[in-house]
Every structure is written in C-alpha cells, then in structure tokens.
Amino acid sequence: MTTLMIVARDSMTSELEKLLHDAGITAYSIVNNVMGTGRTGKVKESFFDLGCTGRNLMIFAVLPSDQVDRAVSALKAFREARAQGAHGKSIPFKLFSFPCEELI
C-alpha cells in the first residue's frame, strides 16, 4: 500500500475531493488549518496575521498499489492545469508518497 500526502491551499478542497472521488478514492483524511512556510510563502494560524497567504490543508489517502498510478496522474494533471494559469508563480500544491503497512 502507498500513502499519498497532499499539501494544498484550503481553497482547493472541493476540487481535490471531486478529483479523488473521480479517481475512485473514497477513503481519505483531511487535516485543516495546517501552518507552515515554503516556496509560496508563510501560512499562519490566523487570517488577521499580516502576510498570510491563505490556509493550508493536508489530505492523507492510503491506497492499494493498483490505484496509485491513476490517482497520481489525476493529481499531476490538476497541478499542471493550475500552473498554466499561474504565469510562472509557484503553485501552493505538493504531492508526496510513501509506502505504508496497516498494522491494526
């Protein structure tokens, strides 16, 4: 099995959930209000903070091997579509994967 970890702006939530559903992924966890800093700037805990660029979220999906390629292809296409409209700016979207094993 493989875990996909998506880090994105929360403004993408609906689109990402639809994309996952369309790719046949119906089990995942969403962690909201994720703080951090990266290529697209700082994300703080309050919208009152100056310099806040929006809220982040993390989506974790544990997939059987036969679903990974389809999901990754759909997520790459999503990112590419966003990148085309960003005119060279960094996209607040990252995708990571790592092997996992269900223990209980």
C-alpha positions as CSV (number, residue, x, y, z in Angstrom):
1,M,0.0,0.0,0.0
2,T,1.0,3.6,-0.6
3,T,0.1,6.7,1.3
4,L,-0.4,9.9,-0.7
5,M,0.0,13.1,1.2
6,I,-1.3,16.2,-0.5
7,V,-0.5,19.7,0.9
8,A,-2.5,22.5,-0.7
9,R,-4.4,25.7,0.0
10,D,-7.8,25.0,1.5
11,S,-9.4,26.9,-1.4
12,M,-8.7,23.7,-3.4
13,T,-10.6,21.4,-1.1
14,S,-13.8,20.9,-3.2
15,E,-11.8,20.4,-6.4
16,L,-9.4,17.9,-4.7
17,E,-12.3,15.9,-3.1
18,K,-14.0,15.7,-6.5
19,L,-10.8,14.6,-8.2
20,L,-10.2,11.9,-5.6
21,H,-13.7,10.7,-5.9
22,D,-13.5,10.6,-9.7
23,A,-10.2,8.6,-9.4
24,G,-12.1,6.0,-7.3
25,I,-10.6,7.1,-4.0
26,T,-13.4,7.4,-1.4
27,A,-11.4,6.9,1.8
28,Y,-9.0,9.7,3.0
29,S,-8.4,12.1,5.9
30,I,-8.3,15.9,5.7
31,V,-6.3,17.9,8.2
32,N,-7.4,21.6,8.1
33,N,-5.6,24.7,9.2
34,V,-2.1,23.4,8.6
35,M,0.5,26.1,9.3
36,G,3.9,26.2,7.7
37,T,6.2,28.0,5.3
38,G,7.5,27.1,1.9
39,R,8.0,28.3,-1.7
40,T,4.7,30.1,-1.8
41,G,5.1,31.9,1.5
42,K,4.0,31.6,5.1
43,V,0.7,30.1,6.2
44,K,-0.2,31.2,9.7
45,E,-2.8,30.3,12.2
46,S,-5.0,33.4,11.8
47,F,-6.2,35.4,8.8
48,F,-5.5,38.5,10.9
49,D,-1.8,37.9,10.6
50,L,-0.1,40.2,8.1
51,G,1.5,38.2,5.2
52,C,-0.9,35.3,5.5
53,T,-1.5,33.8,2.1
54,G,-4.4,31.5,3.0
55,R,-4.9,28.4,4.9
56,N,-3.4,25.0,4.1
57,L,-4.7,21.6,4.4
58,M,-3.3,18.1,4.2
59,I,-5.0,15.1,2.7
60,F,-3.9,11.6,3.5
61,A,-5.1,8.7,1.4
62,V,-3.8,5.2,1.8
63,L,-4.2,3.3,-1.5
64,P,-3.7,-0.2,-2.7
65,S,-1.0,-0.5,-5.3
66,D,-3.4,-0.7,-8.2
67,Q,-5.0,2.7,-7.5
68,V,-1.8,4.8,-7.1
69,D,-0.9,5.5,-10.7
70,R,-4.5,6.6,-11.6
71,A,-4.6,9.0,-8.6
72,V,-1.1,10.4,-9.2
73,S,-1.9,11.0,-12.8
74,A,-5.1,12.9,-11.9
75,L,-3.3,15.0,-9.3
76,K,-0.5,15.8,-11.7
77,A,-3.0,16.9,-14.3
78,F,-4.7,19.1,-11.7
79,R,-1.4,20.7,-10.8
80,E,-0.4,21.3,-14.4
81,A,-3.8,23.0,-15.1
82,R,-3.2,25.3,-12.1
83,A,0.4,26.0,-13.2
84,Q,-0.7,27.1,-16.7
85,G,-2.9,29.8,-15.2
86,A,-0.3,30.9,-12.6
87,H,2.0,32.6,-15.1
88,G,5.2,31.2,-13.6
89,K,4.3,31.7,-9.9
90,S,4.7,28.7,-7.6
91,I,1.5,26.7,-7.0
92,P,0.5,26.0,-3.4
93,F,0.2,22.3,-4.0
94,K,2.5,19.4,-3.2
95,L,2.1,15.7,-3.5
96,F,4.2,13.2,-1.6
97,S,4.1,9.4,-1.4
98,F,5.5,6.8,0.9
99,P,5.0,3.1,1.5
100,C,2.8,2.1,4.4
101,E,1.6,-1.0,6.1
102,E,-1.7,-1.4,8.0
103,L,-0.8,-2.8,11.4
104,I,-4.2,-3.0,13.1
